[in-house]
Amino acid sequence: MLYDRVADLDLRVEGYDLERHERETSSGFSRATTVVSLHGDGETGQGEDVTYDTDTHDALHESSEEFPLTGEYTLDELSKQLSEIDFFLGDEPNQPIFRNYRQWAFESAALDLALKQAETNFADQLEREYDSVRFVVSTRLEDPPTGDRVIDWLDRNPDLEFKLDPTSDWTDEVVDRLAETDAVVTLDLKGQYHGTTVDQPADPALYERVVEGFPNALVEDPELNDETRPLFEGQEERVTWDYPIRSVETIEDLPWDPEWLNIKPSRFGSVQSLLDTIEYCEDHGIRMFGGGQFELDVGREHIHAVASLFYPDSPNDVAPKAYNDPNPSDELPSSPLSPPTAPRGLEWK
């Protein structure tokens, strides 16, 4: 078992601190995250809370409450303790999945700290090797959509690949223009999102336009109903799932056995749930790729590390965070990303 290789790591936590980050993004919203730093034995382990609610980050920083984290543990013991802490301080987050996001920040910080205190790194502890990571650029088109944004990126770097979020105002002309580039490898229909700013209701016309217009691309998170399900008959191997995936049980609840899944570590909450799910996919021949959450700091390194160990050649939605800047520079890393030369803990740089 993968988790067994890290569960018994010893760690000592002497204290922690929180650092708030915020910046504008290429998708037109202001992103706030919180970096969690656990300290002990002269080392610091870090994780990033990617909760999509600025107010909850503010509440965390303004609170005087101290979470019970100090002590000596195994990683598994501390994980169990973290699962019992109310990191939202009595408030109910806007979405239940936010609890997993915040727990993951503390869990990944604990894993980072335990590995550093053991003077090792994630790859060595799992008896694997870091590999170069292929990445795609994730973006939404301009309003109204024309495809210019993708063309502009390709003018900078013709080797880029893309994950795009189709919307109902995509026309046949936009689809044809994008399809001609052969650069679009994943299309995220956002059909599993409800009550968020990126909701895209099930639209049979859009689904048909996308499935037929990009015959070689993966199609993510459709909403299946009497009108849309027939559009995917014979296309099931191209469908990948993201938002519902947060444990082995959620895979077993899917409408069919998947060929592909999007793995976002923060969705799983715990190190054990993440590693158990990855192991399940490997055992069942399910191909994986990594996904990001507009991380602003160490969280981006962590998803690079996981992708590097388990699905380095997949169309990973883990482009370096500079790609999410509203006005990215011309000096951006190209895919694939080279593995680190001297990694420590969960770091990947």
Order of alpha helices (4+ residues) and beta strands (2+ residues): alpha-beta-beta-beta-beta-alpha-beta-alpha-alpha-alpha-beta-alpha-beta-alpha-beta-alpha-beta-beta-alpha-beta-alpha-alpha-beta-alpha
